């Protein structure tokens, strides 16, 4: 692997509310935490697999029938002409 081609990866602790997990990333922050003797940068994320509605199963039901009916009311009369 060429040394100057790839970005530098850092040990990172991702924090999403009460959920925390470690990984590597090119992101850094000013906040650090030592885990198992290794200093990790703490990166706060707003949405992750722990809180995203798609992964948690708490997604909202979209009214697709209402959308089709609204479309037909607006543009359905154009096909009759």
PDB file of N, CA, C and O in Angstrom, chain B, residues numbered from 101:
ATOM      1  N   UNK B 101       0.845  -1.169   0.000  1.00  0.00           N
ATOM      2  CA  UNK B 101       0.000   0.000   0.000  1.00  0.00           C
ATOM      3  C   UNK B 101       0.894   1.236   0.000  1.00  0.00           C
ATOM      4  O   UNK B 101       1.825   1.333   0.800  1.00  0.00           O
ATOM      5  N   UNK B 102       0.615   2.170  -0.886  1.00  0.00           N
ATOM      6  CA  UNK B 102       1.404   3.393  -0.965  1.00  0.00           C
ATOM      7  C   UNK B 102       1.107   4.273   0.242  1.00  0.00           C
ATOM      8  O   UNK B 102      -0.042   4.376   0.671  1.00  0.00           O
ATOM      9  N   UNK B 103       2.124   4.896   0.783  1.00  0.00           N
ATOM     10  CA  UNK B 103       1.960   5.659   2.020  1.00  0.00           C
ATOM     11  C   UNK B 103       1.282   7.004   1.811  1.00  0.00           C
ATOM     12  O   UNK B 103       0.534   7.443   2.684  1.00  0.00           O
ATOM     13  N   UNK B 104       1.509   7.660   0.712  1.00  0.00           N
ATOM     14  CA  UNK B 104       0.961   9.005   0.522  1.00  0.00           C
ATOM     15  C   UNK B 104      -0.352   9.025  -0.246  1.00  0.00           C
ATOM     16  O   UNK B 104      -0.926  10.099  -0.430  1.00  0.00           O
ATOM     17  N   UNK B 105      -0.847   7.884  -0.699  1.00  0.00           N
ATOM     18  CA  UNK B 105      -2.065   7.833  -1.493  1.00  0.00           C
ATOM     19  C   UNK B 105      -3.319   7.764  -0.624  1.00  0.00           C
ATOM     20  O   UNK B 105      -4.318   8.415  -0.930  1.00  0.00           O
ATOM     21  N   UNK B 106      -3.277   6.995   0.441  1.00  0.00           N
ATOM     22  CA  UNK B 106      -4.454   6.748   1.258  1.00  0.00           C
ATOM     23  C   UNK B 106      -4.512   7.714   2.444  1.00  0.00           C
ATOM     24  O   UNK B 106      -3.470   8.131   2.950  1.00  0.00           O
ATOM     25  N   UNK B 107      -5.724   8.075   2.893  1.00  0.00           N
ATOM     26  CA  UNK B 107      -5.832   8.953   4.059  1.00  0.00           C
ATOM     27  C   UNK B 107      -5.445   8.209   5.334  1.00  0.00           C
ATOM     28  O   UNK B 107      -5.447   6.979   5.380  1.00  0.00           O
ATOM     29  N   UNK B 108      -5.118   8.970   6.348  1.00  0.00           N
ATOM     30  CA  UNK B 108      -4.726   8.394   7.632  1.00  0.00           C
ATOM     31  C   UNK B 108      -5.982   7.999   8.406  1.00  0.00           C
ATOM     32  O   UNK B 108      -6.913   8.796   8.523  1.00  0.00           O
ATOM     33  N   UNK B 109      -6.014   6.782   8.932  1.00  0.00           N
ATOM     34  CA  UNK B 109      -7.131   6.305   9.745  1.00  0.00           C
ATOM     35  C   UNK B 109      -6.768   6.407  11.215  1.00  0.00           C
ATOM     36  O   UNK B 109      -5.639   6.120  11.613  1.00  0.00           O
ATOM     37  N   UNK B 110      -7.750   6.824  12.022  1.00  0.00           N
ATOM     38  CA  UNK B 110      -7.548   6.996  13.452  1.00  0.00           C
ATOM     39  C   UNK B 110      -8.510   6.091  14.212  1.00  0.00           C
ATOM     40  O   UNK B 110      -9.595   5.796  13.711  1.00  0.00           O
ATOM     41  N   UNK B 111      -8.137   5.644  15.412  1.00  0.00           N
ATOM     42  CA  UNK B 111      -9.105   4.922  16.249  1.00  0.00           C
ATOM     43  C   UNK B 111     -10.150   5.910  16.769  1.00  0.00           C
ATOM     44  O   UNK B 111      -9.810   6.956  17.323  1.00  0.00           O
ATOM     45  N   UNK B 112     -11.415   5.566  16.585  1.00  0.00           N
ATOM     46  CA  UNK B 112     -12.507   6.482  16.900  1.00  0.00           C
ATOM     47  C   UNK B 112     -13.545   5.777  17.753  1.00  0.00           C
ATOM     48  O   UNK B 112     -13.834   4.597  17.549  1.00  0.00           O
ATOM     49  N   UNK B 113     -14.104   6.504  18.705  1.00  0.00           N
ATOM     50  CA  UNK B 113     -15.249   6.047  19.489  1.00  0.00           C
ATOM     51  C   UNK B 113     -16.453   6.837  19.002  1.00  0.00           C
ATOM     52  O   UNK B 113     -16.533   8.046  19.215  1.00  0.00           O
ATOM     53  N   UNK B 114     -17.388   6.158  18.348  1.00  0.00           N
ATOM     54  CA  UNK B 114     -18.607   6.806  17.867  1.00  0.00           C
ATOM     55  C   UNK B 114     -19.634   6.796  18.990  1.00  0.00           C
ATOM     56  O   UNK B 114     -19.819   5.778  19.657  1.00  0.00           O
ATOM     57  N   UNK B 115     -20.303   7.929  19.201  1.00  0.00           N
ATOM     58  CA  UNK B 115     -21.289   8.059  20.273  1.00  0.00           C
ATOM     59  C   UNK B 115     -22.597   8.543  19.660  1.00  0.00           C
ATOM     60  O   UNK B 115     -22.645   9.581  19.001  1.00  0.00           O
ATOM     61  N   UNK B 116     -23.658   7.768  19.891  1.00  0.00           N
ATOM     62  CA  UNK B 116     -25.003   8.130  19.438  1.00  0.00           C
ATOM     63  C   UNK B 116     -25.925   8.024  20.642  1.00  0.00           C
ATOM     64  O   UNK B 116     -26.510   6.970  20.889  1.00  0.00           O
ATOM     65  N   UNK B 117     -26.056   9.106  21.388  1.00  0.00           N
ATOM     66  CA  UNK B 117     -26.874   9.076  22.594  1.00  0.00           C
ATOM     67  C   UNK B 117     -26.259   8.169  23.632  1.00  0.00           C
ATOM     68  O   UNK B 117     -25.178   8.460  24.145  1.00  0.00           O
ATOM     69  N   UNK B 118     -26.926   7.072  23.952  1.00  0.00           N
ATOM     70  CA  UNK B 118     -26.415   6.138  24.957  1.00  0.00           C
ATOM     71  C   UNK B 118     -25.605   5.001  24.342  1.00  0.00           C
ATOM     72  O   UNK B 118     -25.017   4.205  25.073  1.00  0.00           O
ATOM     73  N   UNK B 119     -25.562   4.908  23.020  1.00  0.00           N
ATOM     74  CA  UNK B 119     -24.832   3.847  22.334  1.00  0.00           C
ATOM     75  C   UNK B 119     -23.436   4.316  21.966  1.00  0.00           C
ATOM     76  O   UNK B 119     -23.250   5.435  21.489  1.00  0.00           O
ATOM     77  N   UNK B 120     -22.453   3.446  22.193  1.00  0.00           N
ATOM     78  CA  UNK B 120     -21.069   3.740  21.858  1.00  0.00           C
ATOM     79  C   UNK B 120     -20.445   2.518  21.201  1.00  0.00           C
ATOM     80  O   UNK B 120     -20.704   1.390  21.620  1.00  0.00           O
ATOM     81  N   UNK B 121     -19.621   2.729  20.169  1.00  0.00           N
ATOM     82  CA  UNK B 121     -18.880   1.646  19.551  1.00  0.00           C
ATOM     83  C   UNK B 121     -17.589   2.215  18.972  1.00  0.00           C
ATOM     84  O   UNK B 121     -17.501   3.391  18.619  1.00  0.00           O
ATOM     85  N   UNK B 122     -16.600   1.342  18.890  1.00  0.00           N
ATOM     86  CA  UNK B 122     -15.299   1.761  18.398  1.00  0.00           C
ATOM     87  C   UNK B 122     -15.129   1.343  16.947  1.00  0.00           C
ATOM     88  O   UNK B 122     -15.777   0.416  16.461  1.00  0.00           O
ATOM     89  N   UNK B 123     -14.247   2.046  16.282  1.00  0.00           N
ATOM     90  CA  UNK B 123     -13.948   1.742  14.892  1.00  0.00           C
ATOM     91  C   UNK B 123     -12.773   2.589  14.447  1.00  0.00           C
ATOM     92  O   UNK B 123     -12.083   3.199  15.264  1.00  0.00           O
ATOM     93  N   UNK B 124     -12.556   2.620  13.155  1.00  0.00           N
ATOM     94  CA  UNK B 124     -11.521   3.490  12.614  1.00  0.00           C
ATOM     95  C   UNK B 124     -12.162   4.429  11.611  1.00  0.00           C
ATOM     96  O   UNK B 124     -13.129   4.071  10.939  1.00  0.00           O
ATOM     97  N   UNK B 125     -11.623   5.624  11.515  1.00  0.00           N
ATOM     98  CA  UNK B 125     -12.172   6.625  10.628  1.00  0.00           C
ATOM     99  C   UNK B 125     -11.109   7.658  10.310  1.00  0.00           C
ATOM    100  O   UNK B 125     -10.081   7.736  10.983  1.00  0.00           O
ATOM    101  N   UNK B 126     -11.364   8.444   9.286  1.00  0.00           N
ATOM    102  CA  UNK B 126     -10.479   9.555   8.969  1.00  0.00           C
ATOM    103  C   UNK B 126     -10.867  10.800   9.745  1.00  0.00           C
ATOM    104  O   UNK B 126     -10.153  11.803   9.707  1.00  0.00           O
ATOM    105  N   UNK B 127     -12.008  10.746  10.459  1.00  0.00           N
ATOM    106  CA  UNK B 127     -12.474  11.875  11.259  1.00  0.00           C
ATOM    107  C   UNK B 127     -11.730  11.947  12.580  1.00  0.00           C
ATOM    108  O   UNK B 127     -11.365  10.926  13.164  1.00  0.00           O
ATOM    109  N   UNK B 128     -11.514  13.165  13.039  1.00  0.00           N
ATOM    110  CA  UNK B 128     -10.900  13.398  14.339  1.00  0.00           C
ATOM    111  C   UNK B 128     -11.732  14.426  15.084  1.00  0.00           C
ATOM    112  O   UNK B 128     -12.539  15.133  14.482  1.00  0.00           O
ATOM    113  N   UNK B 129     -11.538  14.508  16.383  1.00  0.00           N
ATOM    114  CA  UNK B 129     -12.200  15.531  17.178  1.00  0.00           C
ATOM    115  C   UNK B 129     -11.244  15.980  18.277  1.00  0.00           C
ATOM    116  O   UNK B 129     -10.172  15.403  18.457  1.00  0.00           O
ATOM    117  N   UNK B 130     -11.640  16.997  18.996  1.00  0.00           N
ATOM    118  CA  UNK B 130     -10.818  17.484  20.105  1.00  0.00           C
ATOM    119  C   UNK B 130     -10.987  16.631  21.356  1.00  0.00           C
ATOM    120  O   UNK B 130     -10.107  16.604  22.215  1.00  0.00           O
ATOM    121  N   UNK B 131     -12.115  15.935  21.460  1.00  0.00           N
ATOM    122  CA  UNK B 131     -12.412  15.096  22.623  1.00  0.00           C
ATOM    123  C   UNK B 131     -11.821  13.705  22.413  1.00  0.00           C
ATOM    124  O   UNK B 131     -12.006  13.097  21.359  1.00  0.00           O
ATOM    125  N   UNK B 132     -11.110  13.206  23.425  1.00  0.00           N
ATOM    126  CA  UNK B 132     -10.528  11.867  23.337  1.00  0.00           C
ATOM    127  C   UNK B 132     -10.890  11.070  24.577  1.00  0.00           C
ATOM    128  O   UNK B 132     -11.218  11.630  25.623  1.00  0.00           O
ATOM    129  N   UNK B 133     -10.825   9.742  24.439  1.00  0.00           N
ATOM    130  CA  UNK B 133     -11.072   8.836  25.553  1.00  0.00           C
ATOM    131  C   UNK B 133     -10.156   7.626  25.395  1.00  0.00           C
ATOM    132  O   UNK B 133      -9.985   7.110  24.290  1.00  0.00           O
ATOM    133  N   UNK B 134      -9.573   7.178  26.498  1.00  0.00           N
ATOM    134  CA  UNK B 134      -8.676   6.024  26.468  1.00  0.00           C
ATOM    135  C   UNK B 134      -9.480   4.759  26.713  1.00  0.00           C
ATOM    136  O   UNK B 134     -10.160   4.631  27.732  1.00  0.00           O
ATOM    137  N   UNK B 135      -9.399   3.815  25.764  1.00  0.00           N
ATOM    138  CA  UNK B 135     -10.093   2.533  25.869  1.00  0.00           C
ATOM    139  C   UNK B 135      -9.056   1.446  25.642  1.00  0.00           C
ATOM    140  O   UNK B 135      -8.408   1.412  24.596  1.00  0.00           O
ATOM    141  N   UNK B 136      -8.896   0.560  26.617  1.00  0.00           N
ATOM    142  CA  UNK B 136      -7.926  -0.539  26.558  1.00  0.00           C
ATOM    143  C   UNK B 136      -6.510  -0.041  26.260  1.00  0.00           C
ATOM    144  O   UNK B 136      -5.757  -0.693  25.537  1.00  0.00           O
ATOM    145  N   UNK B 137      -6.158   1.104  26.815  1.00  0.00           N
ATOM    146  CA  UNK B 137      -4.821   1.645  26.646  1.00  0.00           C
ATOM    147  C   UNK B 137      -4.592   2.372  25.331  1.00  0.00           C
ATOM    148  O   UNK B 137      -3.474   2.814  25.068  1.00  0.00           O
ATOM    149  N   UNK B 138      -5.617   2.510  24.496  1.00  0.00           N
ATOM    150  CA  UNK B 138      -5.500   3.191  23.211  1.00  0.00           C
ATOM    151  C   UNK B 138      -6.361   4.452  23.255  1.00  0.00           C
ATOM    152  O   UNK B 138      -7.528   4.407  23.647  1.00  0.00           O
ATOM    153  N   UNK B 139      -5.776   5.565  22.852  1.00  0.00           N
ATOM    154  CA  UNK B 139      -6.507   6.824  22.847  1.00  0.00           C
ATOM    155  C   UNK B 139      -7.379   6.902  21.589  1.00  0.00           C
ATOM    156  O   UNK B 139      -6.877   6.848  20.467  1.00  0.00           O
ATOM    157  N   UNK B 140      -8.698   7.030  21.799  1.00  0.00           N
ATOM    158  CA  UNK B 140      -9.667   7.113  20.706  1.00  0.00           C
ATOM    159  C   UNK B 140     -10.223   8.537  20.642  1.00  0.00           C
ATOM    160  O   UNK B 140     -10.464   9.166  21.672  1.00  0.00           O
ATOM    161  N   UNK B 141     -10.422   9.032  19.430  1.00  0.00           N
ATOM    162  CA  UNK B 141     -11.135  10.291  19.247  1.00  0.00           C
ATOM    163  C   UNK B 141     -12.624  10.018  19.397  1.00  0.00           C
ATOM    164  O   UNK B 141     -13.122   9.007  18.900  1.00  0.00           O
ATOM    165  N   UNK B 142     -13.340  10.909  20.076  1.00  0.00           N
ATOM    166  CA  UNK B 142     -14.775  10.738  20.294  1.00  0.00           C
ATOM    167  C   UNK B 142     -15.514  11.551  19.235  1.00  0.00           C
ATOM    168  O   UNK B 142     -15.395  12.775  19.183  1.00  0.00           O
ATOM    169  N   UNK B 143     -16.281  10.854  18.391  1.00  0.00           N
ATOM    170  CA  UNK B 143     -17.061  11.492  17.337  1.00  0.00           C
ATOM    171  C   UNK B 143     -18.529  11.255  17.648  1.00  0.00           C
ATOM    172  O   UNK B 143     -18.978  10.111  17.723  1.00  0.00           O
ATOM    173  N   UNK B 144     -19.282  12.346  17.829  1.00  0.00           N
ATOM    174  CA  UNK B 144     -20.716  12.237  18.118  1.00  0.00           C
ATOM    175  C   UNK B 144     -21.479  12.236  16.805  1.00  0.00           C
ATOM    176  O   UNK B 144     -21.274  13.107  15.959  1.00  0.00           O
ATOM    177  N   UNK B 145     -22.365  11.253  16.637  1.00  0.00           N
ATOM    178  CA  UNK B 145     -23.198  11.145  15.443  1.00  0.00           C
ATOM    179  C   UNK B 145     -24.652  11.313  15.838  1.00  0.00           C
ATOM    180  O   UNK B 145     -25.049  10.940  16.942  1.00  0.00           O
ATOM    181  N   UNK B 146     -25.453  11.876  14.933  1.00  0.00           N
ATOM    182  CA  UNK B 146     -26.861  12.112  15.237  1.00  0.00           C
ATOM    183  C   UNK B 146     -27.716  10.884  14.979  1.00  0.00           C
ATOM    184  O   UNK B 146     -28.626  10.584  15.752  1.00  0.00           O
ATOM    185  N   UNK B 147     -27.428  10.171  13.893  1.00  0.00           N
ATOM    186  CA  UNK B 147     -28.230   8.999  13.531  1.00  0.00           C
ATOM    187  C   UNK B 147     -27.292   7.841  13.220  1.00  0.00           C
ATOM    188  O   UNK B 147     -26.294   7.993  12.516  1.00  0.00           O
ATOM    189  N   UNK B 148     -27.641   6.679  13.766  1.00  0.00           N
ATOM    190  CA  UNK B 148     -26.879   5.463  13.494  1.00  0.00           C
ATOM    191  C   UNK B 148     -27.859   4.315  13.331  1.00  0.00           C
ATOM    192  O   UNK B 148     -29.073   4.523  13.324  1.00  0.00           O
ATOM    193  N   UNK B 149     -27.338   3.112  13.202  1.00  0.00           N
ATOM    194  CA  UNK B 149     -28.202   1.944  13.080  1.00  0.00           C
ATOM    195  C   UNK B 149     -28.996   1.699  14.363  1.00  0.00           C
ATOM    196  O   UNK B 149     -30.019   1.015  14.332  1.00  0.00           O
ATOM    197  N   UNK B 150     -28.538   2.249  15.487  1.00  0.00           N
ATOM    198  CA  UNK B 150     -29.258   2.080  16.752  1.00  0.00           C
ATOM    199  C   UNK B 150     -30.488   2.971  16.826  1.00  0.00           C
ATOM    200  O   UNK B 150     -31.454   2.618  17.502  1.00  0.00           O
ATOM    201  N   UNK B 151     -30.481   4.124  16.147  1.00  0.00           N
ATOM    202  CA  UNK B 151     -31.579   5.075  16.287  1.00  0.00           C
ATOM    203  C   UNK B 151     -32.330   5.365  14.998  1.00  0.00           C
ATOM    204  O   UNK B 151     -33.383   6.001  15.052  1.00  0.00           O
ATOM    205  N   UNK B 152     -31.841   4.930  13.843  1.00  0.00           N
ATOM    206  CA  UNK B 152     -32.518   5.219  12.586  1.00  0.00           C
ATOM    207  C   UNK B 152     -33.806   4.403  12.496  1.00  0.00           C
ATOM    208  O   UNK B 152     -33.784   3.203  12.769  1.00  0.00           O
ATOM    209  N   UNK B 153     -34.926   5.023  12.121  1.00  0.00           N
ATOM    210  CA  UNK B 153     -36.209   4.306  12.075  1.00  0.00           C
ATOM    211  C   UNK B 153     -36.219   3.090  11.163  1.00  0.00           C
ATOM    212  O   UNK B 153     -36.953   2.140  11.434  1.00  0.00           O
ATOM    213  N   UNK B 154     -35.434   3.083  10.093  1.00  0.00           N
ATOM    214  CA  UNK B 154     -35.411   1.931   9.193  1.00  0.00           C
ATOM    215  C   UNK B 154     -34.864   0.703   9.900  1.00  0.00           C
ATOM    216  O   UNK B 154     -35.375  -0.401   9.712  1.00  0.00           O
ATOM    217  N   UNK B 155     -33.833   0.885  10.709  1.00  0.00           N
ATOM    218  CA  UNK B 155     -33.206  -0.248  11.388  1.00  0.00           C
ATOM    219  C   UNK B 155     -33.920  -0.635  12.680  1.00  0.00           C
ATOM    220  O   UNK B 155     -33.856  -1.792  13.095  1.00  0.00           O
ATOM    221  N   UNK B 156     -34.598   0.312  13.319  1.00  0.00           N
ATOM    222  CA  UNK B 156     -35.272   0.007  14.582  1.00  0.00           C
ATOM    223  C   UNK B 156     -36.674  -0.545  14.377  1.00  0.00           C
ATOM    224  O   UNK B 156     -37.266  -1.075  15.317  1.00  0.00           O
ATOM    225  N   UNK B 157     -37.218  -0.432  13.166  1.00  0.00           N
ATOM    226  CA  UNK B 157     -38.565  -0.930  12.903  1.00  0.00           C
ATOM    227  C   UNK B 157     -39.644   0.021  13.337  1.00  0.00           C
ATOM    228  O   UNK B 157     -40.810  -0.369  13.387  1.00  0.00           O
ATOM    229  N   UNK B 158     -39.311   1.245  13.652  1.00  0.00           N
ATOM    230  CA  UNK B 158     -40.290   2.229  14.100  1.00  0.00           C
ATOM    231  C   UNK B 158     -40.612   3.230  13.004  1.00  0.00           C
ATOM    232  O   UNK B 158     -40.916   4.389  13.290  1.00  0.00           O
ATOM    233  N   UNK B 159     -40.548   2.795  11.757  1.00  0.00           N
ATOM    234  CA  UNK B 159     -40.811   3.724  10.667  1.00  0.00           C
ATOM    235  C   UNK B 159     -42.297   4.024  10.569  1.00  0.00           C
ATOM    236  O   UNK B 159     -43.141   3.218  10.960  1.00  0.00           O
ATOM    237  N   UNK B 160     -42.592   5.188  10.045  1.00  0.00           N
ATOM    238  CA  UNK B 160     -43.967   5.628   9.907  1.00  0.00           C
ATOM    239  C   UNK B 160     -44.584   5.034   8.650  1.00  0.00           C
ATOM    240  O   UNK B 160     -43.894   4.811   7.656  1.00  0.00           O
ATOM    241  N   UNK B 161     -45.874   4.784   8.698  1.00  0.00           N
ATOM    242  CA  UNK B 161     -46.586   4.259   7.539  1.00  0.00           C
ATOM    243  C   UNK B 161     -46.962   5.444   6.656  1.00  0.00           C
ATOM    244  O   UNK B 161     -47.587   6.400   7.113  1.00  0.00           O
ATOM    245  N   UNK B 162     -46.574   5.366   5.395  1.00  0.00           N
ATOM    246  CA  UNK B 162     -46.853   6.438   4.452  1.00  0.00           C
ATOM    247  C   UNK B 162     -48.167   6.124   3.748  1.00  0.00           C
ATOM    248  O   UNK B 162     -48.396   4.994   3.316  1.00  0.00           O
ATOM    249  N   UNK B 163     -49.013   7.115   3.637  1.00  0.00           N
ATOM    250  CA  UNK B 163     -50.321   6.946   3.010  1.00  0.00           C
ATOM    251  C   UNK B 163     -50.158   7.038   1.495  1.00  0.00           C
ATOM    252  O   UNK B 163     -50.304   8.113   0.913  1.00  0.00           O
ATOM    253  N   UNK B 164     -49.855   5.905   0.859  1.00  0.00           N
ATOM    254  CA  UNK B 164     -49.649   5.911  -0.586  1.00  0.00           C
ATOM    255  C   UNK B 164     -50.960   6.030  -1.341  1.00  0.00           C
ATOM    256  O   UNK B 164     -50.995   6.605  -2.428  1.00  0.00           O
ATOM    257  N   UNK B 165     -52.042   5.492  -0.780  1.00  0.00           N
ATOM    258  CA  UNK B 165     -53.335   5.589  -1.456  1.00  0.00           C
ATOM    259  C   UNK B 165     -53.775   7.043  -1.527  1.00  0.00           C
ATOM    260  O   UNK B 165     -54.327   7.472  -2.540  1.00  0.00           O
ATOM    261  N   UNK B 166     -53.542   7.791  -0.489  1.00  0.00           N
ATOM    262  CA  UNK B 166     -53.893   9.212  -0.493  1.00  0.00           C
ATOM    263  C   UNK B 166     -53.099   9.988  -1.515  1.00  0.00           C
ATOM    264  O   UNK B 166     -53.621  10.930  -2.110  1.00  0.00           O
ATOM    265  N   UNK B 167     -51.871   9.624  -1.733  1.00  0.00           N
ATOM    266  CA  UNK B 167     -51.039  10.305  -2.716  1.00  0.00           C
ATOM    267  C   UNK B 167     -51.536  10.038  -4.131  1.00  0.00           C
ATOM    268  O   UNK B 167     -51.580  10.940  -4.967  1.00  0.00           O
ATOM    269  N   UNK B 168     -51.909   8.784  -4.389  1.00  0.00           N
ATOM    270  CA  UNK B 168     -52.409   8.439  -5.720  1.00  0.00           C
ATOM    271  C   UNK B 168     -53.724   9.154  -5.986  1.00  0.00           C
ATOM    272  O   UNK B 168     -53.928   9.683  -7.079  1.00  0.00           O
ATOM    273  N   UNK B 169     -54.608   9.179  -5.018  1.00  0.00           N
ATOM    274  CA  UNK B 169     -55.901   9.851  -5.187  1.00  0.00           C
ATOM    275  C   UNK B 169     -55.704  11.353  -5.407  1.00  0.00           C
ATOM    276  O   UNK B 169     -56.402  11.957  -6.222  1.00  0.00           O
ATOM    277  N   UNK B 170     -54.776  11.944  -4.697  1.00  0.00           N
ATOM    278  CA  UNK B 170     -54.505  13.369  -4.864  1.00  0.00           C
ATOM    279  C   UNK B 170     -53.950  13.643  -6.263  1.00  0.00           C
ATOM    280  O   UNK B 170     -54.312  14.636  -6.893  1.00  0.00           O
ATOM    281  N   UNK B 171     -53.077  12.767  -6.745  1.00  0.00           N
ATOM    282  CA  UNK B 171     -52.532  12.908  -8.087  1.00  0.00           C
ATOM    283  C   UNK B 171     -53.648  12.797  -9.132  1.00  0.00           C
ATOM    284  O   UNK B 171     -53.701  13.589 -10.073  1.00  0.00           O
ATOM    285  N   UNK B 172     -54.531  11.821  -8.965  1.00  0.00           N
ATOM    286  CA  UNK B 172     -55.612  11.618  -9.932  1.00  0.00           C
ATOM    287  C   UNK B 172     -56.591  12.795  -9.923  1.00  0.00           C
ATOM    288  O   UNK B 172     -57.123  13.161 -10.971  1.00  0.00           O
ATOM    289  N   UNK B 173     -56.829  13.383  -8.765  1.00  0.00           N
ATOM    290  CA  UNK B 173     -57.706  14.558  -8.711  1.00  0.00           C
ATOM    291  C   UNK B 173     -57.081  15.731  -9.465  1.00  0.00           C
ATOM    292  O   UNK B 173     -57.780  16.481 -10.147  1.00  0.00           O
ATOM    293  N   UNK B 174     -55.786  15.883  -9.341  1.00  0.00           N
ATOM    294  CA  UNK B 174     -55.116  17.008 -10.002  1.00  0.00           C
ATOM    295  C   UNK B 174     -54.950  16.781 -11.504  1.00  0.00           C
ATOM    296  O   UNK B 174     -55.267  17.655 -12.311  1.00  0.00           O
ATOM    297  N   UNK B 175     -54.454  15.607 -11.866  1.00  0.00           N
ATOM    298  CA  UNK B 175     -54.037  15.380 -13.251  1.00  0.00           C
ATOM    299  C   UNK B 175     -54.855  14.321 -13.975  1.00  0.00           C
ATOM    300  O   UNK B 175     -54.606  14.069 -15.154  1.00  0.00           O
ATOM    301  N   UNK B 176     -55.802  13.703 -13.325  1.00  0.00           N
ATOM    302  CA  UNK B 176     -56.592  12.651 -13.957  1.00  0.00           C
ATOM    303  C   UNK B 176     -57.523  13.186 -15.042  1.00  0.00           C
ATOM    304  O   UNK B 176     -57.831  12.471 -15.996  1.00  0.00           O
ATOM    305  N   UNK B 177     -57.974  14.432 -14.910  1.00  0.00           N
ATOM    306  CA  UNK B 177     -58.883  14.996 -15.903  1.00  0.00           C
ATOM    307  C   UNK B 177     -58.171  15.330 -17.205  1.00  0.00           C
ATOM    308  O   UNK B 177     -58.839  15.566 -18.212  1.00  0.00           O
ATOM    309  N   UNK B 178     -56.840  15.361 -17.226  1.00  0.00           N
ATOM    310  CA  UNK B 178     -56.103  15.684 -18.452  1.00  0.00           C
ATOM    311  C   UNK B 178     -56.146  14.519 -19.450  1.00  0.00           C
ATOM    312  O   UNK B 178     -56.015  14.731 -20.656  1.00  0.00           O
ATOM    313  N   UNK B 179     -56.325  13.306 -18.958  1.00  0.00           N
ATOM    314  CA  UNK B 179     -56.372  12.154 -19.861  1.00  0.00           C
ATOM    315  C   UNK B 179     -57.719  12.067 -20.581  1.00  0.00           C
ATOM    316  O   UNK B 179     -57.804  11.428 -21.630  1.00  0.00           O
ATOM    317  N   UNK B 180     -58.767  12.688 -20.049  1.00  0.00           N
ATOM    318  CA  UNK B 180     -60.096  12.624 -20.658  1.00  0.00           C
ATOM    319  C   UNK B 180     -60.224  13.556 -21.855  1.00  0.00           C
ATOM    320  O   UNK B 180     -61.118  13.375 -22.682  1.00  0.00           O
ATOM    321  N   UNK B 181     -59.352  14.542 -21.961  1.00  0.00           N
ATOM    322  CA  UNK B 181     -59.464  15.518 -23.038  1.00  0.00           C
ATOM    323  C   UNK B 181     -59.028  14.996 -24.358  1.00  0.00           C
ATOM    324  O   UNK B 181     -59.071  15.719 -25.353  1.00  0.00           O
TER     325      UNK B 181
END
